[in-house]
Amino acid sequence: MNALAMFFAILGASYVSWLIMKLIIWIDDADEPGCEKAQCEETQYAESEERRRAA
């Protein structure tokens, strides 16, 4: 295997592993019904604001 083929083999393996990671994250986010990502972030921001004001 020459150097160029090895480079593309490593590049392809990296891309496939990145795609698998994105798939796992997408499946994991689907486990929480009724909690959209933006909604969860807004709730977390509101809670941190309440804690900051209380301190």
Secondary structure, 3 states (H helix, E strand, C coil): CCHHHHHHHHHHHHHHHHHHHHHHHHHHHCCCCCCCHHHHHHHHHHHHHHHHHHC
